[in-house]
Amino acid sequence: MELAIVFDLTKYRFHIDFSLAVFSFSFCGIMSVHKKIVPF
């Protein structure tokens, strides 16, 4: 029972980390494109 709870938590944690990674990656991509268009 407890093992299943821990597994759910790690899966949830992984999902959060993955979402943050995707968000930061897309944010960096948007910023680099913005710098090419607007030079500041």
CHARMM-style PDB file with segment names, atoms N, HN, CA, C and O in Angstrom:
ATOM      1  N   MET     1       0.836  -1.207   0.000  1.00  0.00      PROA
ATOM      2  CA  MET     1       0.000   0.000   0.000  1.00  0.00      PROA
ATOM      3  C   MET     1       0.873   1.260   0.000  1.00  0.00      PROA
ATOM      4  O   MET     1       0.705   2.141  -0.842  1.00  0.00      PROA
ATOM      5  N   GLU     2       1.808   1.332   0.956  1.00  0.00      PROA
ATOM      6  HN  GLU     2       1.945   0.616   1.640  1.00  0.00      PROA
ATOM      7  CA  GLU     2       2.673   2.514   1.042  1.00  0.00      PROA
ATOM      8  C   GLU     2       3.564   2.640  -0.195  1.00  0.00      PROA
ATOM      9  O   GLU     2       3.855   3.742  -0.660  1.00  0.00      PROA
ATOM     10  N   LEU     3       3.987   1.486  -0.714  1.00  0.00      PROA
ATOM     11  HN  LEU     3       3.750   0.591  -0.336  1.00  0.00      PROA
ATOM     12  CA  LEU     3       4.838   1.484  -1.903  1.00  0.00      PROA
ATOM     13  C   LEU     3       4.105   2.116  -3.092  1.00  0.00      PROA
ATOM     14  O   LEU     3       4.697   2.850  -3.883  1.00  0.00      PROA
ATOM     15  N   ALA     4       2.818   1.820  -3.202  1.00  0.00      PROA
ATOM     16  HN  ALA     4       2.336   1.223  -2.560  1.00  0.00      PROA
ATOM     17  CA  ALA     4       2.015   2.388  -4.288  1.00  0.00      PROA
ATOM     18  C   ALA     4       1.918   3.907  -4.141  1.00  0.00      PROA
ATOM     19  O   ALA     4       1.975   4.632  -5.134  1.00  0.00      PROA
ATOM     20  N   ILE     5       1.772   4.386  -2.904  1.00  0.00      PROA
ATOM     21  HN  ILE     5       1.725   3.796  -2.098  1.00  0.00      PROA
ATOM     22  CA  ILE     5       1.697   5.829  -2.647  1.00  0.00      PROA
ATOM     23  C   ILE     5       3.016   6.496  -3.044  1.00  0.00      PROA
ATOM     24  O   ILE     5       3.021   7.546  -3.687  1.00  0.00      PROA
ATOM     25  N   VAL     6       4.131   5.876  -2.654  1.00  0.00      PROA
ATOM     26  HN  VAL     6       4.127   5.023  -2.132  1.00  0.00      PROA
ATOM     27  CA  VAL     6       5.448   6.421  -3.003  1.00  0.00      PROA
ATOM     28  C   VAL     6       5.620   6.439  -4.520  1.00  0.00      PROA
ATOM     29  O   VAL     6       6.147   7.400  -5.081  1.00  0.00      PROA
ATOM     30  N   PHE     7       5.174   5.375  -5.175  1.00  0.00      PROA
ATOM     31  HN  PHE     7       4.746   4.594  -4.719  1.00  0.00      PROA
ATOM     32  CA  PHE     7       5.281   5.298  -6.634  1.00  0.00      PROA
ATOM     33  C   PHE     7       4.458   6.404  -7.292  1.00  0.00      PROA
ATOM     34  O   PHE     7       4.915   7.038  -8.244  1.00  0.00      PROA
ATOM     35  N   ASP     8       3.248   6.635  -6.786  1.00  0.00      PROA
ATOM     36  HN  ASP     8       2.878   6.120  -6.013  1.00  0.00      PROA
ATOM     37  CA  ASP     8       2.406   7.707  -7.321  1.00  0.00      PROA
ATOM     38  C   ASP     8       3.083   9.060  -7.137  1.00  0.00      PROA
ATOM     39  O   ASP     8       3.047   9.901  -8.035  1.00  0.00      PROA
ATOM     40  N   LEU     9       3.701   9.271  -5.974  1.00  0.00      PROA
ATOM     41  HN  LEU     9       3.731   8.588  -5.245  1.00  0.00      PROA
ATOM     42  CA  LEU     9       4.376  10.542  -5.703  1.00  0.00      PROA
ATOM     43  C   LEU     9       5.546  10.757  -6.653  1.00  0.00      PROA
ATOM     44  O   LEU     9       5.727  11.858  -7.174  1.00  0.00      PROA
ATOM     45  N   THR    10       6.344   9.713  -6.883  1.00  0.00      PROA
ATOM     46  HN  THR    10       6.197   8.819  -6.460  1.00  0.00      PROA
ATOM     47  CA  THR    10       7.495   9.861  -7.779  1.00  0.00      PROA
ATOM     48  C   THR    10       7.026  10.113  -9.214  1.00  0.00      PROA
ATOM     49  O   THR    10       7.641  10.884  -9.951  1.00  0.00      PROA
ATOM     50  N   LYS    11       5.926   9.451  -9.601  1.00  0.00      PROA
ATOM     51  HN  LYS    11       5.426   8.824  -9.003  1.00  0.00      PROA
ATOM     52  CA  LYS    11       5.373   9.658 -10.942  1.00  0.00      PROA
ATOM     53  C   LYS    11       4.886  11.103 -11.079  1.00  0.00      PROA
ATOM     54  O   LYS    11       5.109  11.744 -12.106  1.00  0.00      PROA
ATOM     55  N   TYR    12       4.221  11.608 -10.037  1.00  0.00      PROA
ATOM     56  HN  TYR    12       4.040  11.087  -9.203  1.00  0.00      PROA
ATOM     57  CA  TYR    12       3.719  12.981 -10.029  1.00  0.00      PROA
ATOM     58  C   TYR    12       4.882  13.962 -10.068  1.00  0.00      PROA
ATOM     59  O   TYR    12       4.853  14.953 -10.798  1.00  0.00      PROA
ATOM     60  N   ARG    13       5.907  13.671  -9.270  1.00  0.00      PROA
ATOM     61  HN  ARG    13       5.931  12.866  -8.677  1.00  0.00      PROA
ATOM     62  CA  ARG    13       7.101  14.511  -9.215  1.00  0.00      PROA
ATOM     63  C   ARG    13       7.786  14.553 -10.583  1.00  0.00      PROA
ATOM     64  O   ARG    13       8.210  15.614 -11.039  1.00  0.00      PROA
ATOM     65  N   PHE    14       7.889  13.401 -11.225  1.00  0.00      PROA
ATOM     66  HN  PHE    14       7.544  12.538 -10.854  1.00  0.00      PROA
ATOM     67  CA  PHE    14       8.502  13.325 -12.552  1.00  0.00      PROA
ATOM     68  C   PHE    14       7.701  14.154 -13.553  1.00  0.00      PROA
ATOM     69  O   PHE    14       8.273  14.827 -14.410  1.00  0.00      PROA
ATOM     70  N   HSD    15       6.381  14.101 -13.442  1.00  0.00      PROA
ATOM     71  HN  HSD    15       5.916  13.554 -12.746  1.00  0.00      PROA
ATOM     72  CA  HSD    15       5.515  14.858 -14.345  1.00  0.00      PROA
ATOM     73  C   HSD    15       5.746  16.355 -14.165  1.00  0.00      PROA
ATOM     74  O   HSD    15       5.809  17.096 -15.147  1.00  0.00      PROA
ATOM     75  N   ILE    16       5.873  16.805 -12.912  1.00  0.00      PROA
ATOM     76  HN  ILE    16       5.822  16.203 -12.115  1.00  0.00      PROA
ATOM     77  CA  ILE    16       6.134  18.219 -12.621  1.00  0.00      PROA
ATOM     78  C   ILE    16       7.493  18.631 -13.189  1.00  0.00      PROA
ATOM     79  O   ILE    16       7.613  19.672 -13.835  1.00  0.00      PROA
ATOM     80  N   ASP    17       8.526  17.795 -12.942  1.00  0.00      PROA
ATOM     81  HN  ASP    17       8.428  16.949 -12.418  1.00  0.00      PROA
ATOM     82  CA  ASP    17       9.865  18.105 -13.452  1.00  0.00      PROA
ATOM     83  C   ASP    17       9.854  18.178 -14.976  1.00  0.00      PROA
ATOM     84  O   ASP    17      10.476  19.062 -15.565  1.00  0.00      PROA
ATOM     85  N   PHE    18       9.146  17.249 -15.610  1.00  0.00      PROA
ATOM     86  HN  PHE    18       8.641  16.530 -15.132  1.00  0.00      PROA
ATOM     87  CA  PHE    18       9.073  17.218 -17.072  1.00  0.00      PROA
ATOM     88  C   PHE    18       8.374  18.473 -17.600  1.00  0.00      PROA
ATOM     89  O   PHE    18       8.813  19.069 -18.583  1.00  0.00      PROA
ATOM     90  N   SER    19       7.281  18.866 -16.936  1.00  0.00      PROA
ATOM     91  HN  SER    19       6.925  18.381 -16.138  1.00  0.00      PROA
ATOM     92  CA  SER    19       6.546  20.062 -17.351  1.00  0.00      PROA
ATOM     93  C   SER    19       7.418  21.303 -17.203  1.00  0.00      PROA
ATOM     94  O   SER    19       7.424  22.172 -18.075  1.00  0.00      PROA
ATOM     95  N   LEU    20       8.163  21.383 -16.080  1.00  0.00      PROA
ATOM     96  HN  LEU    20       8.157  20.677 -15.371  1.00  0.00      PROA
ATOM     97  CA  LEU    20       9.054  22.520 -15.863  1.00  0.00      PROA
ATOM     98  C   LEU    20      10.152  22.562 -16.917  1.00  0.00      PROA
ATOM     99  O   LEU    20      10.493  23.631 -17.425  1.00  0.00      PROA
ATOM    100  N   ALA    21      10.704  21.399 -17.244  1.00  0.00      PROA
ATOM    101  HN  ALA    21      10.427  20.531 -16.832  1.00  0.00      PROA
ATOM    102  CA  ALA    21      11.764  21.337 -18.254  1.00  0.00      PROA
ATOM    103  C   ALA    21      11.240  21.804 -19.614  1.00  0.00      PROA
ATOM    104  O   ALA    21      11.897  22.583 -20.305  1.00  0.00      PROA
ATOM    105  N   VAL    22      10.057  21.324 -19.989  1.00  0.00      PROA
ATOM    106  HN  VAL    22       9.524  20.692 -19.427  1.00  0.00      PROA
ATOM    107  CA  VAL    22       9.454  21.724 -21.266  1.00  0.00      PROA
ATOM    108  C   VAL    22       9.167  23.223 -21.262  1.00  0.00      PROA
ATOM    109  O   VAL    22       9.417  23.908 -22.254  1.00  0.00      PROA
ATOM    110  N   PHE    23       8.641  23.733 -20.145  1.00  0.00      PROA
ATOM    111  HN  PHE    23       8.438  23.177 -19.339  1.00  0.00      PROA
ATOM    112  CA  PHE    23       8.323  25.157 -20.037  1.00  0.00      PROA
ATOM    113  C   PHE    23       9.576  26.014 -20.160  1.00  0.00      PROA
ATOM    114  O   PHE    23       9.587  26.989 -20.911  1.00  0.00      PROA
ATOM    115  N   SER    24      10.640  25.658 -19.425  1.00  0.00      PROA
ATOM    116  HN  SER    24      10.632  24.865 -18.815  1.00  0.00      PROA
ATOM    117  CA  SER    24      11.873  26.448 -19.469  1.00  0.00      PROA
ATOM    118  C   SER    24      12.516  26.370 -20.850  1.00  0.00      PROA
ATOM    119  O   SER    24      13.066  27.354 -21.345  1.00  0.00      PROA
ATOM    120  N   PHE    25      12.442  25.180 -21.473  1.00  0.00      PROA
ATOM    121  HN  PHE    25      11.996  24.381 -21.072  1.00  0.00      PROA
ATOM    122  CA  PHE    25      13.014  25.009 -22.813  1.00  0.00      PROA
ATOM    123  C   PHE    25      12.283  25.886 -23.827  1.00  0.00      PROA
ATOM    124  O   PHE    25      12.915  26.568 -24.634  1.00  0.00      PROA
ATOM    125  N   SER    26      10.950  25.866 -23.783  1.00  0.00      PROA
ATOM    126  HN  SER    26      10.437  25.312 -23.127  1.00  0.00      PROA
ATOM    127  CA  SER    26      10.168  26.678 -24.714  1.00  0.00      PROA
ATOM    128  C   SER    26      10.372  28.169 -24.428  1.00  0.00      PROA
ATOM    129  O   SER    26      10.394  28.982 -25.352  1.00  0.00      PROA
ATOM    130  N   PHE    27      10.521  28.528 -23.138  1.00  0.00      PROA
ATOM    131  HN  PHE    27      10.503  27.868 -22.387  1.00  0.00      PROA
ATOM    132  CA  PHE    27      10.756  29.920 -22.762  1.00  0.00      PROA
ATOM    133  C   PHE    27      12.085  30.398 -23.323  1.00  0.00      PROA
ATOM    134  O   PHE    27      12.172  31.505 -23.854  1.00  0.00      PROA
ATOM    135  N   CYS    28      13.135  29.564 -23.210  1.00  0.00      PROA
ATOM    136  HN  CYS    28      13.065  28.665 -22.779  1.00  0.00      PROA
ATOM    137  CA  CYS    28      14.454  29.910 -23.757  1.00  0.00      PROA
ATOM    138  C   CYS    28      14.369  30.055 -25.273  1.00  0.00      PROA
ATOM    139  O   CYS    28      14.977  30.956 -25.850  1.00  0.00      PROA
ATOM    140  N   GLY    29      13.619  29.172 -25.911  1.00  0.00      PROA
ATOM    141  HN  GLY    29      13.126  28.440 -25.442  1.00  0.00      PROA
ATOM    142  CA  GLY    29      13.457  29.250 -27.362  1.00  0.00      PROA
ATOM    143  C   GLY    29      12.764  30.539 -27.769  1.00  0.00      PROA
ATOM    144  O   GLY    29      13.178  31.187 -28.731  1.00  0.00      PROA
ATOM    145  N   ILE    30      11.714  30.920 -27.050  1.00  0.00      PROA
ATOM    146  HN  ILE    30      11.378  30.394 -26.269  1.00  0.00      PROA
ATOM    147  CA  ILE    30      10.983  32.156 -27.336  1.00  0.00      PROA
ATOM    148  C   ILE    30      11.896  33.364 -27.129  1.00  0.00      PROA
ATOM    149  O   ILE    30      11.885  34.294 -27.935  1.00  0.00      PROA
ATOM    150  N   MET    31      12.685  33.353 -26.056  1.00  0.00      PROA
ATOM    151  HN  MET    31      12.694  32.597 -25.401  1.00  0.00      PROA
ATOM    152  CA  MET    31      13.581  34.472 -25.774  1.00  0.00      PROA
ATOM    153  C   MET    31      14.657  34.608 -26.847  1.00  0.00      PROA
ATOM    154  O   MET    31      14.988  35.725 -27.246  1.00  0.00      PROA
ATOM    155  N   SER    32      15.210  33.486 -27.322  1.00  0.00      PROA
ATOM    156  HN  SER    32      14.941  32.579 -26.998  1.00  0.00      PROA
ATOM    157  CA  SER    32      16.250  33.551 -28.360  1.00  0.00      PROA
ATOM    158  C   SER    32      15.663  34.087 -29.668  1.00  0.00      PROA
ATOM    159  O   SER    32      16.304  34.874 -30.365  1.00  0.00      PROA
ATOM    160  N   VAL    33      14.443  33.658 -29.996  1.00  0.00      PROA
ATOM    161  HN  VAL    33      13.922  33.018 -29.430  1.00  0.00      PROA
ATOM    162  CA  VAL    33      13.777  34.168 -31.200  1.00  0.00      PROA
ATOM    163  C   VAL    33      13.498  35.654 -31.039  1.00  0.00      PROA
ATOM    164  O   VAL    33      13.674  36.424 -31.983  1.00  0.00      PROA
ATOM    165  N   HSD    34      13.067  36.061 -29.855  1.00  0.00      PROA
ATOM    166  HN  HSD    34      12.925  35.435 -29.088  1.00  0.00      PROA
ATOM    167  CA  HSD    34      12.786  37.465 -29.560  1.00  0.00      PROA
ATOM    168  C   HSD    34      14.054  38.303 -29.714  1.00  0.00      PROA
ATOM    169  O   HSD    34      14.003  39.418 -30.231  1.00  0.00      PROA
ATOM    170  N   LYS    35      15.188  37.769 -29.267  1.00  0.00      PROA
ATOM    171  HN  LYS    35      15.230  36.862 -28.846  1.00  0.00      PROA
ATOM    172  CA  LYS    35      16.455  38.499 -29.389  1.00  0.00      PROA
ATOM    173  C   LYS    35      16.864  38.661 -30.852  1.00  0.00      PROA
ATOM    174  O   LYS    35      17.480  39.662 -31.216  1.00  0.00      PROA
ATOM    175  N   LYS    36      16.525  37.682 -31.691  1.00  0.00      PROA
ATOM    176  HN  LYS    36      16.025  36.868 -31.395  1.00  0.00      PROA
ATOM    177  CA  LYS    36      16.845  37.803 -33.124  1.00  0.00      PROA
ATOM    178  C   LYS    36      15.989  38.889 -33.773  1.00  0.00      PROA
ATOM    179  O   LYS    36      16.450  39.600 -34.665  1.00  0.00      PROA
ATOM    180  N   ILE    37      14.748  39.011 -33.321  1.00  0.00      PROA
ATOM    181  HN  ILE    37      14.374  38.433 -32.596  1.00  0.00      PROA
ATOM    182  CA  ILE    37      13.841  40.006 -33.904  1.00  0.00      PROA
ATOM    183  C   ILE    37      14.106  41.384 -33.291  1.00  0.00      PROA
ATOM    184  O   ILE    37      14.263  42.372 -34.008  1.00  0.00      PROA
ATOM    185  N   VAL    38      14.154  41.437 -31.959  1.00  0.00      PROA
ATOM    186  HN  VAL    38      14.026  40.634 -31.377  1.00  0.00      PROA
ATOM    187  CA  VAL    38      14.353  42.705 -31.253  1.00  0.00      PROA
ATOM    188  C   VAL    38      15.719  42.664 -30.568  1.00  0.00      PROA
ATOM    189  O   VAL    38      15.878  41.929 -29.593  1.00  0.00      PROA
ATOM    190  N   PRO    39      16.704  43.419 -31.035  1.00  0.00      PROA
ATOM    191  CA  PRO    39      18.074  43.309 -30.508  1.00  0.00      PROA
ATOM    192  C   PRO    39      18.310  44.013 -29.165  1.00  0.00      PROA
ATOM    193  O   PRO    39      19.118  44.938 -29.086  1.00  0.00      PROA
ATOM    194  N   PHE    40      17.609  43.577 -28.111  1.00  0.00      PROA
ATOM    195  HN  PHE    40      16.953  42.825 -28.176  1.00  0.00      PROA
ATOM    196  CA  PHE    40      17.924  44.078 -26.760  1.00  0.00      PROA
ATOM    197  C   PHE    40      17.466  43.101 -25.709  1.00  0.00      PROA
ATOM    198  OT1 PHE    40      17.644  43.348 -24.517  1.00  0.00      PROA
TER     199      PHE     40
END
